[in-house]
Structure formats: C-alpha cells, structure tokens
Amino acid sequence: WQRYVPLLHAEGLEVRLPRQVPPPVKRDEDNGPQATIGSLIAHAPILQLPTDNPKANRLTFPKLALRNVGKTKQIEFDIEARILAPHGSFAAQGQFGPWNSAQIAQTPLQGSFQTKGADLSTVGEIRGHLSASGAFAGPLGSVRVQGNTDVPDFAVKRHPVHIRTEYRALVNGTNGDVTLEAVRARFLDTILDASGVIGSGDNGKTVAIDFTVDQARIQDLMMLFTSADKPALNGPIVFRARAELPPED
C-alpha cells in the first residue's frame, strides 16, 4: 500500500547548497510504504548556490510545480526562474526520474526550455539581450541538448549586430560540464561554425573552442570590435582558430 498526498503547498522555502556535499548516510533498505505527492506547488522558493559571486549565487522561482512526486515515480516539473547572470528569466517543462540512487548519473531527464530577455551586459564587457529555446533528453550524466539562440543587439564595442545560433551539446548534469558538439552562428553575411568543451578544473571551468570559418566577410568580423564608423578592411575571409578562456577574470 502507499501513502498519497493529493496536494502540498510550500511557503517560504529556501534551499542552501553546501560547498562540500556530505557522503550519503547508509541505512537498511526501507521496504515500508512509499509516499507519493500528487502535486507540489512551491510559492517563490529560493535556491542559494555555493559561490561567492553575488551576481550568480541566488535563484528565485516565481513558479515551481511538481507532479507525481515519489521515490519510484517519473516526476513532472514546470518551473520558472529569475537568474542574475545574465539577468533574465528562464522556464522549463518536462519529466525527471525515477531517481536512481545507486547511479545518479543514470537518472533519466527530458523536457524543453525557454530563456527570455537575458541581459548580457551583466556578465562582462559585452552587450545584448538573449532569448533561447530548445529541448533536452537523456540520463542526468549525459543530457543531449539542442536549441537556438537569438541576440538582435549583440555588441562588443560600438556597433550592435544581430546574431542567431543553432547548436547541439552534451551536458553532464552532475557537474555542469558541457561538450559543444556543433554550433553555427550567423550575423550579417557571415557564418561561423564552432565546437569545443566547457570543462571542470582545479579553480573552476575552462572554455576551449575551435572555430571554422568558410563563409565570412572580414568587415563583418571587424564590425564587432571597431569603434570607427566603417571597418578598415573589406572582402571574404577563411580561417581556423582556437580560443581558450581560463576560469580567472
């Protein structure tokens, strides 16, 4: 038999993640009745992340609704979150579980997501407002993600340009590492292809990206970085490049 709660409301919920997660407590297998919650609705919960960055250490959720919540259940989720870096809104819908306590990385996950109005000026020396959408599916340790992004006003220096991308990626949901399998960016009359990794190290994550450009104009690239009214060069360009961004500033 089971214990069943049809509806549970949570008020003032705040979760703080520790910097060091303690090991699991070993106990005898519980063969007693399992509890299931039909719908769990949390009102404006807060997730405090273990980081010293005040721009990225606190997530608030205007909406967090879970359905069919139980240890052996496939949990349905519908969430909205306000993120601080880049400042904007995020929403996701999908299914998670059943939870695999023996192999957490094998816990299944699937759904879709949307990001709106993310202000890129809150993360560094760039500007623009990003929107994105996509879908994800797979075990938690290797979730396949595909989607697109749109930044109509991306700028590094003076001149904003409209950048669109489509991408495929593999995400390790247990540590946040990302393999960018294929990224295609389009702006002005230039197409830029990229692939690479965002991987964990001793002091944070390192970004390593390889670029392939076969359909590009040098004036389009220079437009991103020049403060002059017009780029100093014109004409087609083909090149290969690699960029690495360490976890330091």
Backbone hydrogen bonds in HBPLUS format (Angstrom, degrees):
<---DONOR---> <-ACCEPTOR-->    atom                        ^
c    i                          cat <-CA-CA->   ^        H-A-AA   ^      H-
h    n   atom  resd res      DA  || num        DHA   H-A  angle D-A-AA Bond
n    s   type  num  typ     dist DA aas  dist angle  dist       angle   num
A0003-ARG N   A0034-GLN O   2.94 MM  31  6.09 162.0  1.98 142.1 148.0     1
A0036-THR N   A0003-ARG O   2.85 MM  33  6.24 149.2  1.94 153.9 163.5     2
A0005-VAL N   A0036-THR O   2.83 MM  31  6.24 162.5  1.86 160.4 166.4     3
A0038-GLY N   A0005-VAL O   2.70 MM  33  6.06 160.5  1.74 150.8 157.9     4
A0039-SER N   A0006-PRO O   3.15 MM  33  6.22 123.8  2.48 116.5 131.0     5
A0008-LEU N   A0039-SER O   2.87 MM  31  6.27 150.2  1.96 159.5 168.7     6
A0041-ILE N   A0008-LEU O   2.93 MM  33  6.34 161.9  1.96 162.7 168.8     7
A0010-ALA N   A0041-ILE O   2.91 MM  31  6.24 153.6  1.98 151.3 153.2     8
A0043-HIS N   A0010-ALA O   2.96 MM  33  6.21 168.6  1.98 177.2 173.7     9
A0046-ILE N   A0013-LEU O   3.00 MM  33  6.46 148.5  2.10 144.0 153.9    10
A0015-VAL N   A0046-ILE O   2.85 MM  31  6.25 163.2  1.87 162.4 165.8    11
A0048-GLN N   A0015-VAL O   2.71 MM  33  6.02 172.4  1.72 166.9 169.7    12
A0017-LEU N   A0048-GLN O   2.97 MM  31  6.18 173.7  1.98 171.5 169.4    13
A0037-ILE N   A0069-VAL O   2.77 MM  32  4.91 158.3  1.81 142.0 149.5    14
A0069-VAL N   A0037-ILE O   2.84 MM  32  4.91 149.9  1.93 158.0 152.5    15
A0068-ASN N   A0038-GLY O   2.91 MM  30  4.81 159.2  1.96 127.5 130.9    16
A0040-LEU N   A0066-LEU O   2.70 MM  26  5.00 164.6  1.72 150.5 154.6    17
A0066-LEU N   A0040-LEU O   2.81 MM  26  5.00 166.2  1.83 151.9 156.7    18
A0042-ALA N   A0064-LEU O   3.02 MM  22  5.47 168.3  2.04 163.5 166.8    19
A0061-PHE N   A0045-PRO O   3.05 MM  16  5.52 155.0  2.12 162.9 164.3    20
A0047-LEU N   A0059-LEU O   2.79 MM  12  5.04 164.8  1.81 152.4 157.6    21
A0059-LEU N   A0047-LEU O   2.89 MM  12  5.04 171.1  1.90 150.6 153.7    22
A0049-LEU N   A0057-ASN O   2.89 MM   8  4.77 158.8  1.93 126.9 133.1    23
A0051-THR N   A0049-LEU O   2.94 MM   2  5.77 134.0  2.15 107.5  94.0    24
A0056-ALA N   A0053-ASN O   3.06 MM   3  5.56 162.8  2.09 116.8 122.1    25
A0082-ARG N   A0060-THR O   2.79 MM  22  5.44 160.0  1.83 160.3 164.9    26
A0080-GLU N   A0063-LYS O   2.81 MM  17  4.89 154.7  1.87 143.7 139.6    27
A0065-ALA N   A0078-ASP O   3.07 MM  13  5.27 156.0  2.13 139.3 146.7    28
A0078-ASP N   A0065-ALA O   2.96 MM  13  5.27 141.4  2.11 154.1 161.4    29
A0067-ARG N   A0076-GLU O   2.87 MM   9  5.04 154.1  1.94 144.5 149.9    30
A0076-GLU N   A0067-ARG O   3.02 MM   9  5.04 161.8  2.05 144.3 148.2    31
A0073-LYS N   A0070-GLY O   3.22 MM   3  4.99 169.2  2.23 105.9 107.5    32
A0075-ILE N   A0096-PHE O   2.76 MM  21  5.12 144.8  1.88 161.8 151.5    33
A0096-PHE N   A0075-ILE O   2.74 MM  21  5.12 151.7  1.82 146.9 156.9    34
A0077-PHE N   A0094-GLY O   2.89 MM  17  5.51 162.1  1.92 142.3 147.4    35
A0094-GLY N   A0077-PHE O   3.06 MM  17  5.51 152.3  2.14 151.6 151.4    36
A0079-ILE N   A0092-ALA O   2.93 MM  13  5.43 167.2  1.95 163.2 166.9    37
A0092-ALA N   A0079-ILE O   3.01 MM  13  5.43 155.1  2.08 142.9 147.5    38
A0081-ALA N   A0090-PHE O   2.64 MM   9  5.08 158.9  1.68 154.5 159.5    39
A0090-PHE N   A0081-ALA O   2.82 MM   9  5.08 154.2  1.89 154.3 157.7    40
A0083-ILE N   A0088-GLY O   3.05 MM   5  5.53 155.4  2.11 141.5 148.7    41
A0088-GLY N   A0083-ILE O   3.05 MM   5  5.53 150.6  2.14 144.3 145.3    42
A0119-ASP N   A0087-HIS O   2.73 MM  32  5.27 158.7  1.78 149.7 152.7    43
A0089-SER N   A0116-LYS O   3.25 MM  27  5.50 172.2  2.26 159.1 161.1    44
A0116-LYS N   A0089-SER O   3.08 MM  27  5.50 159.1  2.13 143.6 149.4    45
A0091-ALA N   A0114-GLN O   2.86 MM  23  5.26 155.3  1.92 159.1 163.3    46
A0114-GLN N   A0091-ALA O   2.90 MM  23  5.26 151.1  1.99 148.1 150.6    47
A0093-GLN N   A0112-SER O   3.01 MM  19  5.55 156.7  2.07 150.4 156.1    48
A0112-SER N   A0093-GLN O   2.84 MM  19  5.55 151.8  1.92 158.2 167.7    49
A0095-GLN N   A0110-GLN O   2.82 MM  15  5.50 153.2  1.90 151.4 159.9    50
A0110-GLN N   A0095-GLN O   3.02 MM  15  5.50 152.6  2.10 161.6 162.2    51
A0097-GLY N   A0108-PRO O   2.90 MM  11  5.25 169.2  1.91 156.7 154.9    52
A0106-GLN N   A0103-GLN O   2.96 MM   3  5.56 156.4  2.01 116.7 124.3    53
A0107-THR N   A0104-ILE O   3.05 MM   3  5.51 169.2  2.06 120.0 122.2    54
A0141-GLY N   A0105-ALA O   2.79 MM  36  4.15 162.6  1.82 131.4 125.3    55
A0140-LEU N   A0107-THR O   2.78 MM  33  5.44 144.7  1.90 142.2 152.1    56
A0109-LEU N   A0138-GLY O   2.94 MM  29  5.53 139.0  2.11 137.0 148.1    57
A0138-GLY N   A0109-LEU O   2.86 MM  29  5.53 134.3  2.07 163.4 170.2    58
A0111-GLY N   A0136-PHE O   2.88 MM  25  5.47 148.2  1.99 157.3 152.7    59
A0136-PHE N   A0111-GLY O   2.95 MM  25  5.47 162.1  1.98 143.0 144.9    60
A0113-PHE N   A0134-GLY O   3.04 MM  21  5.57 155.2  2.10 142.4 144.1    61
A0134-GLY N   A0113-PHE O   3.18 MM  21  5.57 147.2  2.29 146.6 145.2    62
A0115-THR N   A0132-ALA O   2.84 MM  17  4.94 159.4  1.89 140.0 140.5    63
A0132-ALA N   A0115-THR O   2.91 MM  17  4.94 154.1  1.97 134.1 137.1    64
A0118-ALA N   A0130-LEU O   3.00 MM  12  4.92 153.9  2.07 153.3 145.0    65
A0130-LEU N   A0118-ALA O   2.85 MM  12  4.92 159.6  1.89 141.2 143.1    66
A0122-THR N   A0119-ASP O   3.26 MM   3  6.08 170.1  2.27 120.9 123.8    67
A0120-LEU N   A0128-GLY O   2.84 MM   8  5.31 162.0  1.88 155.9 160.1    68
A0123-VAL N   A0120-LEU O   3.19 MM   3  5.76 169.1  2.20 119.9 121.1    69
A0127-ARG N   A0155-ALA O   2.83 MM  28  5.07 146.2  1.95 153.7 157.5    70
A0155-ALA N   A0127-ARG O   3.04 MM  28  5.07 153.3  2.11 132.7 131.5    71
A0131-SER N   A0150-ASP O   3.05 MM  19  5.38 155.0  2.12 145.3 153.2    72
A0150-ASP N   A0131-SER O   2.86 MM  19  5.38 148.4  1.96 161.5 163.5    73
A0133-SER N   A0148-ASN O   3.15 MM  15  5.81 153.9  2.22 156.0 161.9    74
A0148-ASN N   A0133-SER O   2.97 MM  15  5.81 156.2  2.02 166.4 174.0    75
A0135-ALA N   A0146-GLN O   2.94 MM  11  5.73 157.2  2.00 163.3 168.0    76
A0146-GLN N   A0135-ALA O   3.07 MM  11  5.73 160.7  2.11 161.8 167.4    77
A0137-ALA N   A0144-ARG O   2.99 MM   7  5.46 146.1  2.11 144.0 154.7    78
A0144-ARG N   A0137-ALA O   2.91 MM   7  5.46 154.9  1.98 149.5 146.1    79
A0142-SER N   A0139-PRO O   2.91 MM   3  5.55 158.5  1.95 123.2 130.0    80
A0173-GLY N   A0140-LEU O   2.69 MM  33  5.07 144.0  1.82 164.6 162.6    81
A0143-VAL N   A0171-VAL O   2.76 MM  28  5.01 156.8  1.81 158.6 151.5    82
A0171-VAL N   A0143-VAL O   2.83 MM  28  5.01 168.9  1.84 146.0 148.8    83
A0145-VAL N   A0169-ALA O   2.86 MM  24  5.14 172.7  1.87 149.8 151.2    84
A0169-ALA N   A0145-VAL O   2.78 MM  24  5.14 158.5  1.83 158.4 160.7    85
A0147-GLY N   A0167-TYR O   3.17 MM  20  5.69 155.6  2.23 145.1 151.0    86
A0167-TYR N   A0147-GLY O   3.01 MM  20  5.69 158.6  2.06 154.4 154.8    87
A0149-THR N   A0165-THR O   3.00 MM  16  5.17 151.5  2.08 131.6 138.4    88
A0165-THR N   A0149-THR O   3.05 MM  16  5.17 161.0  2.09 137.6 139.3    89
A0151-VAL N   A0163-ILE O   2.88 MM  12  5.25 167.9  1.89 164.9 167.8    90
A0163-ILE N   A0151-VAL O   2.94 MM  12  5.25 164.0  1.96 147.3 145.9    91
A0154-PHE N   A0161-VAL O   2.94 MM   7  5.31 126.5  2.23 163.9 155.8    92
A0161-VAL N   A0154-PHE O   2.74 MM   7  5.31 153.7  1.81 148.6 155.6    93
A0164-ARG N   A0186-ARG O   3.03 MM  22  5.32 159.7  2.07 148.4 154.7    94
A0186-ARG N   A0164-ARG O   2.79 MM  22  5.32 156.8  1.85 157.8 165.0    95
A0166-GLU N   A0184-ARG O   3.02 MM  18  5.43 145.0  2.15 141.7 152.4    96
A0184-ARG N   A0166-GLU O   2.90 MM  18  5.43 162.6  1.93 162.6 167.7    97
A0168-ARG N   A0182-ALA O   2.86 MM  14  5.31 143.8  1.99 149.6 158.5    98
A0181-GLU N   A0168-ARG O   2.95 MM  13  5.52 129.4  2.21 133.4 146.8    99
A0182-ALA N   A0168-ARG O   3.31 MM  14  5.31 161.6  2.35 140.6 140.1   100
A0170-LEU N   A0179-THR O   2.85 MM   9  5.05 153.0  1.93 142.6 151.7   101
A0179-THR N   A0170-LEU O   2.84 MM   9  5.05 163.0  1.86 150.3 156.2   102
A0172-ASN N   A0177-ASP O   2.89 MM   5  5.27 172.8  1.89 161.0 162.7   103
A0175-ASN N   A0172-ASN O   3.32 MM   3  5.92 150.7  2.41 113.8 120.1   104
A0176-GLY N   A0172-ASN O   2.75 MM   4  5.38 142.1  1.89 162.8 172.2   105
A0178-VAL N   A0198-ILE O   2.95 MM  20  5.00 160.4  1.99 138.8 145.2   106
A0198-ILE N   A0178-VAL O   2.74 MM  20  5.00 155.6  1.80 155.6 158.1   107
A0180-LEU N   A0196-GLY O   2.71 MM  16  5.03 147.9  1.81 141.9 151.0   108
A0196-GLY N   A0180-LEU O   3.00 MM  16  5.03 160.1  2.04 135.0 139.4   109
A0183-VAL N   A0194-ALA O   2.88 MM  11  5.04 139.8  2.04 155.9 156.3   110
A0194-ALA N   A0183-VAL O   2.83 MM  11  5.04 151.4  1.91 146.7 152.0   111
A0185-ALA N   A0192-LEU O   2.76 MM   7  5.08 170.4  1.77 158.1 160.4   112
A0192-LEU N   A0185-ALA O   2.82 MM   7  5.08 165.4  1.84 152.6 157.3   113
A0187-PHE N   A0190-THR O   3.08 MM   3  5.48 162.2  2.12 152.4 157.8   114
A0190-THR N   A0187-PHE O   2.86 MM   3  5.48 161.4  1.89 140.3 146.7   115
A0191-ILE N   A0215-GLN O   2.77 MM  24  5.50 164.2  1.80 169.4 174.8   116
A0193-ASP N   A0212-THR O   3.04 MM  19  5.17 165.1  2.06 157.4 157.7   117
A0212-THR N   A0193-ASP O   2.81 MM  19  5.17 163.1  1.83 151.9 153.5   118
A0195-SER N   A0210-ASP O   3.05 MM  15  5.48 145.0  2.18 146.6 156.8   119
A0210-ASP N   A0195-SER O   2.77 MM  15  5.48 172.3  1.78 175.4 177.2   120
A0197-VAL N   A0208-ALA O   2.95 MM  11  5.49 151.0  2.04 150.9 157.7   121
A0208-ALA N   A0197-VAL O   2.97 MM  11  5.49 167.5  1.99 164.6 167.5   122
A0199-GLY N   A0206-THR O   3.00 MM   7  5.46 149.7  2.09 157.6 152.5   123
A0206-THR N   A0199-GLY O   2.84 MM   7  5.46 153.7  1.91 156.8 161.4   124
A0201-GLY N   A0204-GLY O   2.63 MM   3  5.25 132.8  1.84 147.9 162.6   125
A0207-VAL N   A0245-LEU O   2.92 MM  38  4.93 165.5  1.94 144.7 146.2   126
A0245-LEU N   A0207-VAL O   2.71 MM  38  4.93 160.0  1.74 148.2 155.1   127
A0209-ILE N   A0243-ALA O   2.82 MM  34  5.26 165.7  1.84 159.8 164.2   128
A0243-ALA N   A0209-ILE O   2.82 MM  34  5.26 162.0  1.85 155.8 162.1   129
A0211-PHE N   A0241-ALA O   2.75 MM  30  5.03 171.2  1.76 147.1 149.9   130
A0241-ALA N   A0211-PHE O   3.13 MM  30  5.03 157.8  2.18 136.5 137.8   131
A0213-VAL N   A0239-PHE O   3.01 MM  26  5.37 161.1  2.05 174.9 170.9   132
A0239-PHE N   A0213-VAL O   3.03 MM  26  5.37 151.4  2.12 140.5 149.5   133
A0237-ILE N   A0216-ALA O   3.08 MM  21  5.51 149.0  2.18 129.6 130.2   134
A0220-ASP N   A0217-ARG O   3.06 MM   3  5.41 132.3  2.30 104.4 116.5   135
A0221-LEU N   A0217-ARG O   3.39 MM   4  6.85 154.9  2.46 149.7 155.5   136
A0218-ILE N   A0235-GLY O   2.83 MM  17  5.80 162.8  1.86 176.2 177.5   137
A0222-MET N   A0218-ILE O   2.97 MM   4  6.18 164.6  2.00 152.7 157.1   138
A0223-MET N   A0219-GLN O   2.98 MM   4  5.94 135.9  2.18 133.3 143.9   139
A0224-LEU N   A0221-LEU O   3.23 MM   3  5.74 146.4  2.35 108.3 116.2   140
A0225-PHE N   A0222-MET O   3.01 MM   3  5.37 135.1  2.22 107.0 118.5   141
A0226-THR N   A0222-MET O   2.97 MM   4  5.91 132.8  2.20 162.1 173.8   142
